[in-house]
Amino acid sequence: MASTVTLEDALSNVDLLEELPLPDQQPCIEPLPSSLVYQPNFNTNFEDRNAFVTGIARYIEQATVHSNMVRSSQVGCSEWFLI
């Protein structure tokens, strides 16, 4: 014989279960909420080359190539218009 349970009874049982203390001896590992501020910089002129080398580039040669590419693109754009 199956007994029927009304929706109100089921919801009240759920509310009672949420209030039931369950001592599990586990520490709370959830961090406190904190805000995160991110400011992307899409400037590729590498004005501060040393910061680029230490912060992003793995090798000094890579930073040198990037700075040379910027310099040659600035010179190259003016040469394209002369052709």
N, C-alpha and C positions, 0 to 999 in steps of 0.2 A: 504494500500500500504506500503510494508516494504522497507526501504532503506538499502542499503548495506554499510558497513564500511570496508575500507581496513585495513590490519594489521598495516601499517605505521601510519594511522590516529589514530588507537586505542592506539598504543604505545606512540604517541605524546600526546594524552589525558592523559595517565597515568603519563607521565613525568610532565605535567602541574599540575596534582593533587598533585604530590609529592612536588612541589614547593609552593603550596597554604598554606599560614599560617592559622592555625586553633587555635585561642586563646581559650583554654579551662580552663585557670586559675588553672591548676594542676601542682604541682611541679614535677620535674624530680626525680624519685625514683630509677633509675638505678645506681648501684654502679660503681665506677671507676674500671677498670681492675687491678687486682693484681695477682702476682704470688704466688703459694702455693708450699712449699717445704715439702715433707713428707719423713722421713727416718725411715722405720720400723726396729725394733730390734727383731730378732727372737732368741736371746740368752735367754735360760730358766734356766740358772744357778743362777739367782737372786743374783748377787754379791752385789748389794745395796738393802738389804732387807727392810730398812726403806723407801726408795723411792717406792718400790713395794707396801708396806702396805698403804702408803698415796696416791699413784697415781692410783693403780689398784684394790687392794683387798678391799673388803668391811669390812672384819673382820680380826682381827689379827690372829685368829685361821686358817683362810684360807691360809695366808702367811706362817704360821708355818708348815702346812701340806705340802705345796708346797716345802718349803726348806727341810723338812724331806724326801720327796719323792726323791729329787735330791740327797741328801746325801745317802739314802738307795740304790738308783739305782747305785751310784758309788761303794758302798761297795758290792752290790749284784752282779754286773758284775764280780768282782774279785772272789766271792764265787762260781759263776756258773762254772768257769773254774777249780775250785778245785774238783768238783764232778766228 
